[in-house]
Each structure stands twice: as structure tokens, then as C-alpha cells.
Amino acid sequence: MRQPEAIIQNQIMGYLKFRGIFAWQNKSSGTYDQKLRRFRTPGPWFMRGTADIMGCLDDGTILCIEVKTKTGKLSLVQKIFGEEIKLRGGFYLVARSVSDVELALNSYLGGHSEGDISSAKLGQATST
């Protein structure tokens, strides 16, 4: 069964909170104006392609996680954003499951910590 990005994103946020990682869901889409029946024009400093989840690791590294379904693809602006973050020493990940985040963070942080949990405890499907 296919999981929508919103469900995967919520599972990842739960995992990050459990790990004690400072993170938030980043609003990366425009705002719909019901009166005008259209999306508002973003301000001059709006950046397209930013990650769905952003935060800061304990060592000060920016954390950026783009959430995609198993078949989801990055847009060109998302690819550019990810490259810019990595170029500057940030942690950027395209995650399709909680397990992706757990593995990448464990690798970055140098192994397992007390906050590690199996994705099954978060209700993540274990089928591949």
C-alpha cells in the first residue's frame, strides 16, 4: 500500500522528536487565498525547493529532509536546494521512510544512540 507524503512526514517528525532533534515542518508551498481564488504571489525572499523538514543538529549543522513516496521524484529546484545545502556542509536527505532517516542520522552521528528505535514502533510499514 502506498503511503502519502504527509503520513511519512509525520512519522519522521515523531522519530526526530523522540531522538530529541530540534526540527520543524517547513512550509514550502504557496498560500491559497480563498477570497481571490488563487495562490498568493510569494514575497521576494521566498525560496522554492526548500526541504519539507528542517532543523538543527546538536553540532550546529542544518538538517534538511525532503520527504518523498517510494516513487516520488525531486523537482529541479529541490535538487538545486539539496546541492546548495550539501555544498555548505549541511545534512540533506531525501527520505522515503523513517528507516531512511534513522540510518542516515546514525551514520552521520557516528553510530547508535539511546534515541534509536525501530520504525515498527512508529507504525512504519516494514514491507519493501
C-alpha positions in Angstrom: 0.0 0.0 0.0 1.3 3.4 -1.0 1.7 6.0 1.8 1.1 9.7 1.2 4.0 12.0 1.9 2.1 13.6 4.7 1.9 10.3 6.7 5.6 9.6 6.1 6.5 13.2 7.1 4.5 12.9 10.4 6.2 9.6 11.2 9.6 11.2 10.6 8.7 14.2 12.8 7.7 11.7 15.6 11.1 10.0 15.2 13.0 13.3 15.3 11.1 14.4 18.4 11.9 11.0 20.0 15.5 11.5 19.3 15.4 15.0 20.8 16.4 16.6 17.5 15.3 20.2 17.0 13.2 20.2 13.8 10.1 21.6 12.3 7.9 21.1 9.2 8.8 23.7 6.7 6.0 25.3 4.7 7.4 25.0 1.2 4.3 25.7 -0.8 2.3 28.8 -1.5 -0.6 30.1 0.4 -4.0 29.8 -1.2 -6.2 32.9 -0.9 -9.8 31.8 -0.8 -11.1 35.4 -1.5 -9.1 35.8 -4.6 -9.3 32.1 -5.5 -5.6 31.8 -6.3 -2.3 31.3 -4.7 -0.7 34.5 -3.3 2.4 35.7 -5.0 5.3 34.8 -2.8 7.5 37.6 -1.4 10.9 38.5 -2.8 12.7 36.3 -0.3 10.6 33.2 -0.7 12.8 30.3 -1.7 11.4 27.5 -3.9 12.5 23.9 -3.4 13.2 24.0 0.3 13.0 20.8 2.3 9.8 19.5 3.9 11.5 19.1 7.3 14.3 21.4 8.6 16.1 21.7 11.8 19.4 22.0 13.5 21.6 19.1 14.9 23.4 19.4 18.2 26.7 20.3 16.4 25.0 23.2 14.7 24.6 21.5 11.3 21.5 22.5 9.4 19.2 19.5 8.9 17.1 19.3 5.7 14.9 16.3 4.9 12.9 16.2 1.7 10.1 13.6 2.1 9.1 11.6 -0.9 7.0 8.5 -1.5 8.7 5.4 -2.9 8.0 6.7 -6.5 8.3 10.4 -5.8 10.8 12.4 -7.7 12.7 15.6 -6.9 11.9 18.7 -8.9 14.8 20.7 -10.4 14.6 23.4 -7.7 14.6 20.7 -4.9 17.7 19.2 -6.4 19.4 22.6 -6.5 18.4 23.3 -2.9 19.8 19.9 -1.8 23.1 20.5 -3.6 23.4 24.0 -2.0 22.9 22.6 1.5 25.5 19.8 1.0 28.0 22.2 -0.6 27.9 24.3 2.6 28.3 21.3 4.9 24.7 20.8 5.8 22.8 17.5 6.3 20.5 16.9 3.4 18.5 13.7 2.8 15.7 12.5 0.6 13.7 10.2 2.8 11.1 7.7 1.8 10.6 6.2 5.3 11.6 6.6 8.9 14.2 3.9 8.4 16.0 6.2 5.8 16.3 8.9 8.4 17.3 6.6 11.2 20.1 5.0 9.1 21.4 8.4 7.7 21.4 10.0 11.2 23.1 7.1 12.8 25.8 7.2 10.1 26.2 11.0 10.4 26.2 10.9 14.2 28.7 8.0 14.3 26.6 5.1 15.4 23.6 4.3 17.6 22.4 6.5 20.4 19.8 5.9 23.2 17.2 7.5 21.0 17.2 4.8 18.3 14.0 2.9 17.9 12.8 0.6 15.3 10.5 2.0 12.6 7.9 -0.5 13.6 7.3 1.3 16.9 6.3 4.4 14.9 3.7 2.5 12.8 6.0 2.5 9.7 5.2 -0.3 7.3 8.1 -2.8 7.1 7.4 -4.1 3.6 9.9 -3.2 1.0 
